Amino acid sequence: MREMPARTRWAIIVSVIVILAMIIFFAAWWNFASSAEQTVAAGRIQKIIVFGTITSLTWGLLALGFTLIYGVTGVLNFAHSGLYMMGAYLFFAFLTRLGYHSIKNPASNLLPPAIILSIIAVSITGAAIYFLTIHPIIGDVLATLVVTVFVAMVIQQWIYLPTELDILIGNKEMIAAAIVIAALAIFLPAWWKYASPTKTKIQKITALGTTSTLILLLGIFIAVGIFITKQIHIEPIGFGGSWQIVPPTIEKINIDKPITIGPIVIDQTLVKIFGVPVTYAKLVGITVSLALFIAIAIFVEKTKAGRAMRALHQDREMAMLVGINTKKLYALTIALSSATAAIAGIFGPGATSGQAEPGMWLTPLAFAFSIVILGGLGSIKGTFIGCFIVGYTTNIVTVLTARSFLGGPTAFAIMVIVLLLRPKGLFGKRIELE
């Protein structure tokens, strides 16, 4: 058995000492506190338990996809939270197209097809983004970091596009910007791959010719599209940067009177757990998150494709030698991780703020990255445990201080501490997919 590193051993010892000290301090305080103080403290503890669980599994679902893609491809895909935002907006768009209206037509039977269509659309988009922009530069950490952040910003700008295509067509500056961005998105990855001094002149000329041809075809495609859309009216292609309502997946259940099961009280519109009110949308969200954690863990551990994913991560060249189709596995992995991002975008905002807005990809990115760093990049088990550590810690801080804005800084502080004490995270053995 490999000996535990000294830094890890000391980190565990310090963590145990801190936890024991906190327990002893709280027990001593409880013994001398008045009944009123005990009541207030009990209420805060109940809130921390309930809200901590909800927060943990809400952000954990997004972190799961982040972990999955890194575990197989080794790519830190910062565009993942952009797909989360896309899932929320597409869910709203498909619901609207299907005839849903929160007041006039709140038909719950329209939710499943909108959810399915959103997941499929985001999965296809995620796979396209990977193979067009990330795969050509895989292995270059700095390049993938820059490109994935750029892609997330492009998705954000898509949200800002006008809601009517004829408005866009009339804006020459917008057309020019779109052409430049699209050209750079095609040209830069190929140039980055082939501009190395180790590449031959023929390879560089071939890369330049290929990308130039693609840019020319793109220009023709845009020109044809402009001509067609001048003849007919097409809508919409964006959201004009507006905030959109993401309805909860379930608002109420039909029961005649409240049902009490121990500390749980079930009502028509919410459930009270230890006296803390929780909406049904939040319960559905955390249930879906927990189910996906279990399903993906079983998939990776028990199925043939899952074992191939682990083999690919451990030794890519050996996996290719034994006949594993890496391209198909990459496509499957990206589709799965993109699907988890879409599901998080559908169930997360609907259960919390109830809104989607153009900057909503930033905060989830911070929490998800903190979780995967804490748990260990590529470890599903580490992500599951890490999401609870981050979720409960941030809720302890926000509940005790009554300052909700301290949640983000707390998550970052946890990430920094882990990087100092154990850079590979709690379960980052050799950054492996578990």
C-alpha positions as CSV (number, residue, x, y, z in Angstrom):
1,M,0.0,0.0,0.0
2,R,1.3,3.4,-0.9
3,E,2.2,5.6,2.0
4,M,0.1,8.7,2.6
5,P,1.9,11.9,1.8
6,A,2.9,14.0,4.9
7,R,1.0,17.0,3.7
8,T,-2.2,14.9,3.3
9,R,-1.7,13.3,6.7
10,W,-1.3,16.7,8.4
11,A,-4.3,18.1,6.6
12,I,-6.5,15.2,7.9
13,I,-5.1,15.6,11.4
14,V,-5.8,19.4,11.4
15,S,-9.3,18.9,10.0
16,V,-10.2,16.3,12.7
17,I,-8.8,18.6,15.4
18,V,-10.8,21.6,14.1
19,I,-14.1,19.6,13.9
20,L,-13.6,18.2,17.4
21,A,-12.9,21.7,18.7
22,M,-16.1,23.0,17.1
23,I,-18.1,20.2,18.6
24,I,-16.7,20.7,22.1
25,F,-17.2,24.5,21.9
26,F,-20.8,24.1,20.7
27,A,-21.6,21.5,23.4
28,A,-20.2,23.8,26.1
29,W,-22.1,26.8,24.7
30,W,-25.4,24.8,24.6
31,N,-25.0,23.7,28.2
32,F,-24.8,27.3,29.4
33,A,-27.2,28.9,26.9
34,S,-30.7,30.0,27.8
35,S,-33.8,28.2,26.4
36,A,-34.4,31.2,24.0
37,E,-30.9,31.0,22.7
38,Q,-31.2,27.3,22.3
39,T,-34.4,27.7,20.2
40,V,-32.7,30.3,17.9
41,A,-29.6,28.0,17.5
42,A,-31.8,25.0,16.8
43,G,-33.6,26.9,14.1
44,R,-30.4,27.9,12.5
45,I,-29.0,24.4,12.5
46,Q,-32.2,23.1,10.9
47,K,-31.9,25.8,8.1
48,I,-28.2,24.8,7.6
49,I,-29.1,21.1,7.2
50,V,-32.0,21.7,4.8
51,F,-30.6,24.5,2.7
52,G,-27.1,23.0,2.8
53,T,-28.5,19.8,1.2
54,I,-30.4,21.8,-1.5
55,T,-27.4,24.0,-2.3
56,S,-25.0,21.0,-2.4
57,L,-27.0,18.9,-4.8
58,T,-28.0,22.0,-7.0
59,W,-24.3,23.0,-7.6
60,G,-23.2,19.4,-7.5
61,L,-25.1,18.5,-10.6
62,L,-23.3,21.2,-12.6
63,A,-19.9,20.1,-11.1
64,L,-20.7,16.5,-12.1
65,G,-20.6,17.3,-15.8
66,F,-17.4,19.4,-15.3
67,T,-15.8,16.3,-13.6
68,L,-17.0,13.9,-16.3
69,I,-15.5,15.8,-19.2
70,Y,-12.2,16.4,-17.4
71,G,-12.0,12.7,-16.3
72,V,-12.1,11.5,-19.9
73,T,-10.6,14.3,-22.0
74,G,-8.4,16.1,-19.5
75,V,-10.0,19.4,-20.6
76,L,-11.0,22.1,-18.1
77,N,-14.2,23.1,-20.0
78,F,-15.2,26.5,-18.7
79,A,-17.8,26.7,-21.4
80,H,-19.8,24.1,-19.4
81,S,-21.5,26.8,-17.3
82,G,-22.4,28.5,-20.6
83,L,-24.3,25.4,-21.6
84,Y,-26.0,25.5,-18.2
85,M,-27.3,29.0,-19.1
86,M,-28.2,27.8,-22.6
87,G,-30.3,25.0,-21.1
88,A,-32.3,27.5,-19.0
89,Y,-33.0,29.8,-22.0
90,L,-33.8,27.0,-24.4
91,F,-36.2,25.5,-21.8
92,F,-38.1,28.8,-21.8
93,A,-38.0,29.1,-25.6
94,F,-39.3,25.6,-26.2
95,L,-42.0,26.0,-23.6
96,T,-43.1,29.3,-25.2
97,R,-43.2,27.7,-28.7
98,L,-45.3,24.8,-27.4
99,G,-47.8,27.3,-26.1
100,Y,-47.0,27.5,-22.4
101,H,-47.9,30.6,-20.5
102,S,-47.6,31.0,-16.7
103,I,-51.1,32.5,-16.4
104,K,-53.0,31.8,-19.6
105,N,-51.9,28.3,-20.2
106,P,-49.8,26.8,-17.4
107,A,-50.2,23.2,-18.8
108,S,-47.8,20.9,-17.0
109,N,-48.0,18.4,-19.9
110,L,-45.9,20.8,-21.9
111,L,-42.9,20.6,-19.5
112,P,-41.6,17.1,-20.4
113,P,-41.3,17.7,-24.2
114,A,-39.6,21.1,-23.5
115,I,-37.2,19.4,-21.1
116,I,-36.3,16.7,-23.6
117,L,-35.9,19.1,-26.5
118,S,-33.6,21.4,-24.4
119,I,-31.4,18.5,-23.3
120,I,-31.0,17.2,-26.9
121,A,-30.3,20.7,-28.2
122,V,-27.7,21.5,-25.6
123,S,-26.0,18.0,-25.9
124,I,-25.7,18.5,-29.7
125,T,-24.3,22.0,-29.2
126,G,-21.8,20.8,-26.6
127,A,-20.5,18.1,-28.9
128,A,-20.2,20.6,-31.8
129,I,-18.4,23.1,-29.6
130,Y,-15.9,20.4,-28.5
131,F,-15.1,19.0,-31.9
132,L,-14.9,22.4,-33.6
133,T,-13.0,24.4,-31.0
134,I,-11.5,22.2,-28.2
135,H,-10.5,18.9,-29.8
136,P,-8.0,20.5,-32.3
137,I,-6.0,22.0,-29.3
138,I,-6.5,19.2,-26.8
139,G,-3.4,18.7,-24.6
140,D,-2.6,22.5,-24.5
141,V,-4.0,23.6,-21.2
142,L,-3.6,27.3,-21.7
143,A,-5.2,27.2,-25.2
144,T,-8.2,25.2,-24.0
145,L,-8.6,27.5,-21.0
146,V,-8.7,30.6,-23.3
147,V,-11.0,28.9,-25.9
148,T,-13.5,27.6,-23.5
149,V,-13.9,30.9,-21.7
150,F,-14.3,32.6,-25.1
151,V,-17.0,30.1,-26.1
152,A,-18.9,30.8,-22.8
153,M,-18.8,34.5,-23.7
154,V,-20.0,33.8,-27.2
155,I,-23.0,31.9,-25.7
156,Q,-23.6,34.9,-23.5
157,Q,-23.6,37.2,-26.5
158,W,-26.1,34.9,-28.2
159,I,-28.4,35.7,-25.4
160,Y,-28.0,39.4,-26.1
161,L,-28.9,38.9,-29.8
162,P,-32.1,40.7,-31.0
163,T,-35.2,38.6,-30.8
164,E,-36.1,39.3,-34.4
165,L,-33.8,38.2,-37.2
166,D,-34.8,41.1,-39.4
167,I,-33.4,43.5,-36.8
168,L,-30.0,41.7,-37.0
169,I,-30.0,41.7,-40.8
170,G,-30.4,45.5,-40.8
171,N,-27.4,46.0,-38.5
172,K,-24.2,45.9,-40.7
173,E,-21.9,46.2,-37.7
174,M,-23.6,43.1,-36.1
175,I,-23.1,41.1,-39.3
176,A,-19.4,42.1,-39.6
177,A,-18.8,41.2,-35.9
178,A,-20.5,37.8,-36.4
179,I,-18.3,37.0,-39.4
180,V,-15.1,38.0,-37.6
181,I,-16.0,36.0,-34.5
182,A,-17.0,32.9,-36.5
183,A,-13.8,33.2,-38.7
184,L,-11.6,33.4,-35.6
185,A,-13.4,30.5,-33.9
186,I,-12.6,28.4,-37.0
187,F,-9.1,29.7,-37.7
188,L,-7.5,30.0,-34.3
189,P,-7.7,26.4,-33.1
190,A,-6.3,25.0,-36.4
191,W,-3.6,27.6,-36.4
192,W,-2.7,26.8,-32.8
193,K,-2.4,23.2,-33.7
194,Y,-0.3,23.5,-36.9
195,A,1.8,26.6,-36.2
196,S,4.2,24.8,-34.0
197,P,7.8,24.8,-35.2
198,T,7.8,21.0,-35.3
199,K,5.2,21.0,-38.0
200,T,6.3,20.9,-41.7
201,K,5.6,23.7,-44.1
202,I,3.2,21.5,-46.1
203,Q,1.1,20.9,-42.9
204,K,1.0,24.6,-42.2
205,I,0.0,25.4,-45.8
206,T,-2.7,22.7,-45.6
207,A,-4.0,24.0,-42.4
208,L,-4.1,27.6,-43.8
209,G,-5.9,26.4,-47.0
210,T,-8.4,24.3,-45.0
211,T,-9.4,27.1,-42.6
212,S,-9.5,29.7,-45.4
213,T,-11.9,27.5,-47.4
214,L,-14.1,27.0,-44.3
215,I,-14.2,30.8,-43.7
216,L,-15.1,31.3,-47.4
217,L,-17.9,28.7,-47.1
218,L,-19.1,30.4,-43.9
219,G,-19.2,33.8,-45.7
220,I,-21.3,32.2,-48.5
221,F,-23.6,30.6,-46.0
222,I,-24.2,33.9,-44.2
223,A,-24.7,35.7,-47.5
224,V,-27.3,33.1,-48.6
225,G,-29.0,33.3,-45.2
226,I,-29.2,37.1,-45.4
227,F,-30.8,36.8,-48.9
228,I,-33.4,34.3,-47.8
229,T,-34.3,36.1,-44.6
230,K,-34.9,39.3,-46.6
231,Q,-37.6,37.5,-48.4
232,I,-39.3,35.9,-45.4
233,H,-39.8,36.6,-41.7
234,I,-37.9,34.4,-39.3
235,E,-37.9,34.6,-35.5
236,P,-36.4,34.3,-33.0
237,I,-32.7,33.8,-32.8
238,G,-31.9,35.4,-29.5
239,F,-33.4,36.9,-26.4
240,G,-32.3,40.5,-26.6
241,G,-30.4,40.1,-23.3
242,S,-33.7,40.0,-21.4
243,W,-34.4,38.1,-18.2
244,Q,-36.7,35.2,-18.8
245,I,-39.0,33.2,-16.5
246,V,-37.9,29.6,-15.9
247,P,-41.0,28.0,-14.5
248,P,-40.7,25.4,-11.7
249,T,-41.1,21.8,-12.9
250,I,-43.8,21.2,-10.2
251,E,-45.6,23.9,-8.2
252,K,-48.1,21.9,-6.1
253,I,-49.8,18.6,-5.5
254,N,-53.4,17.8,-5.0
255,I,-54.1,16.8,-1.4
256,D,-57.0,17.7,0.9
257,K,-55.1,18.4,4.0
258,P,-51.5,18.5,5.3
259,I,-49.8,15.1,5.9
260,T,-47.4,14.9,8.8
261,I,-44.6,12.3,8.8
262,G,-42.3,12.9,11.8
263,P,-40.5,16.2,11.3
264,I,-41.9,16.5,7.7
265,V,-45.2,18.2,6.9
266,I,-46.5,17.8,3.4
267,D,-48.8,20.6,2.1
268,Q,-50.2,21.5,-1.3
269,T,-47.6,24.0,-2.3
270,L,-44.6,23.1,-0.1
271,V,-43.0,20.7,2.3
272,K,-41.8,21.7,5.8
273,I,-38.7,19.8,6.9
274,F,-37.9,20.6,10.6
275,G,-40.1,23.6,10.1
276,V,-38.1,24.9,7.1
277,P,-40.3,25.4,4.0
278,V,-39.1,23.8,0.8
279,T,-40.9,24.0,-2.5
280,Y,-41.6,20.9,-4.6
281,A,-39.4,22.3,-7.4
282,K,-36.4,22.2,-5.1
283,L,-37.2,18.6,-4.0
284,V,-37.5,17.5,-7.6
285,G,-34.2,19.3,-8.4
286,I,-32.2,17.6,-5.7
287,T,-33.9,14.2,-6.4
288,V,-32.9,14.5,-10.1
289,S,-29.3,15.5,-9.1
290,L,-28.9,12.6,-6.7
291,A,-30.3,10.2,-9.3
292,L,-27.9,11.4,-11.9
293,F,-24.9,11.0,-9.5
294,I,-25.9,7.4,-8.9
295,A,-26.7,6.6,-12.5
296,I,-23.4,8.1,-13.9
297,A,-21.3,6.4,-11.1
298,I,-22.9,3.1,-12.0
299,F,-22.5,3.8,-15.8
300,V,-18.8,4.6,-15.4
301,E,-18.1,1.6,-13.1
302,K,-20.2,-1.2,-14.6
303,T,-20.8,-0.6,-18.3
304,K,-18.4,-1.4,-21.1
305,A,-18.4,2.2,-22.3
306,G,-17.7,3.4,-18.7
307,R,-14.7,1.1,-18.4
308,A,-13.4,2.3,-21.7
309,M,-13.7,5.9,-20.4
310,R,-11.6,5.1,-17.4
311,A,-9.0,3.2,-19.6
312,L,-8.9,6.2,-22.0
313,H,-8.1,8.6,-19.1
314,Q,-5.5,6.4,-17.5
315,D,-3.5,5.8,-20.8
316,R,-4.8,7.2,-24.0
317,E,-2.2,5.6,-26.3
318,M,-2.7,2.1,-24.7
319,A,-6.5,2.5,-25.0
320,M,-6.2,3.3,-28.7
321,L,-3.8,0.3,-29.2
322,V,-6.4,-2.1,-27.7
323,G,-9.0,-0.8,-30.2
324,I,-11.0,1.7,-28.2
325,N,-12.7,4.3,-30.4
326,T,-11.6,7.5,-28.7
327,K,-13.6,9.8,-31.0
328,K,-16.9,8.0,-30.1
329,L,-16.0,8.0,-26.4
330,Y,-15.2,11.7,-26.5
331,A,-18.5,12.4,-28.3
332,L,-20.4,10.3,-25.7
333,T,-18.7,12.0,-22.8
334,I,-19.3,15.5,-24.1
335,A,-23.0,14.7,-24.8
336,L,-23.4,13.3,-21.3
337,S,-21.7,16.3,-19.6
338,S,-23.6,18.7,-21.8
339,A,-26.9,17.0,-20.8
340,T,-26.1,17.3,-17.1
341,A,-25.5,21.1,-17.7
342,A,-28.8,21.4,-19.5
343,I,-30.6,19.5,-16.7
344,A,-29.0,21.8,-14.1
345,G,-30.1,24.8,-16.1
346,I,-33.6,23.5,-16.3
347,F,-34.1,22.4,-12.7
348,G,-31.8,24.9,-10.9
349,P,-33.2,28.3,-11.8
350,G,-36.7,27.0,-11.8
351,A,-36.3,25.8,-8.2
352,T,-34.4,28.9,-6.9
353,S,-34.7,32.3,-8.6
354,G,-37.2,31.3,-11.2
355,Q,-35.3,33.4,-13.7
356,A,-32.7,33.1,-16.4
357,E,-30.4,36.1,-17.1
358,P,-27.4,36.6,-19.4
359,G,-24.7,36.6,-16.7
360,M,-26.0,33.5,-14.9
361,W,-23.1,31.3,-16.0
362,L,-20.5,33.1,-13.8
363,T,-21.6,32.2,-10.3
364,P,-22.3,28.5,-11.1
365,L,-18.9,28.3,-12.7
366,A,-17.3,29.5,-9.5
367,F,-19.1,27.0,-7.3
368,A,-18.7,24.1,-9.6
369,F,-15.0,24.8,-10.0
370,S,-14.6,25.0,-6.2
371,I,-16.3,21.7,-5.8
372,V,-14.2,19.8,-8.4
373,I,-11.0,21.3,-7.1
374,L,-12.0,20.2,-3.5
375,G,-13.1,16.7,-4.5
376,G,-10.3,16.1,-7.0
377,L,-10.4,16.7,-10.7
378,G,-11.9,13.7,-12.5
379,S,-13.3,12.0,-9.4
380,I,-17.1,11.5,-9.3
381,K,-16.9,10.4,-5.7
382,G,-14.8,13.4,-4.8
383,T,-17.3,15.7,-6.6
384,F,-20.2,14.2,-4.6
385,I,-18.5,14.6,-1.3
386,G,-17.0,18.0,-2.3
387,C,-20.4,19.4,-3.2
388,F,-21.7,18.7,0.4
389,I,-18.6,20.2,2.0
390,V,-18.9,23.4,-0.1
391,G,-22.7,23.5,0.3
392,Y,-22.8,23.1,4.0
393,T,-19.9,25.4,4.7
394,T,-21.3,28.2,2.6
395,N,-24.7,27.8,4.3
396,I,-23.1,27.8,7.8
397,V,-21.4,31.2,6.9
398,T,-24.5,32.8,5.3
399,V,-27.0,31.6,8.0
400,L,-24.8,32.6,10.9
401,T,-23.8,36.0,9.5
402,A,-27.1,36.7,7.7
403,R,-25.0,37.8,4.7
404,S,-25.9,35.8,1.6
405,F,-23.2,37.4,-0.5
406,L,-20.5,35.6,1.6
407,G,-21.4,32.3,-0.1
408,G,-19.2,32.9,-3.1
409,P,-16.1,34.1,-1.2
410,T,-16.5,31.1,1.2
411,A,-16.4,28.7,-1.7
412,F,-13.3,30.4,-3.1
413,A,-11.6,30.3,0.3
414,I,-12.3,26.5,0.5
415,M,-10.7,26.1,-2.9
416,V,-7.6,28.1,-2.0
417,I,-7.1,26.1,1.3
418,V,-7.4,22.8,-0.6
419,L,-4.9,23.9,-3.2
420,L,-2.4,24.9,-0.5
421,L,-2.9,21.7,1.6
422,R,-3.6,19.1,-1.1
423,P,-3.4,20.4,-4.7
424,K,-4.9,17.3,-6.2
425,G,-8.0,17.5,-4.0
426,L,-9.5,15.0,-1.6
427,F,-9.6,12.1,-4.1
428,G,-7.3,13.2,-6.8
429,K,-4.9,10.2,-6.7
430,R,-3.5,10.6,-10.1
431,I,-6.5,12.7,-11.2
432,E,-8.5,9.7,-12.0
433,L,-12.1,9.0,-12.9
434,E,-13.6,6.9,-10.1
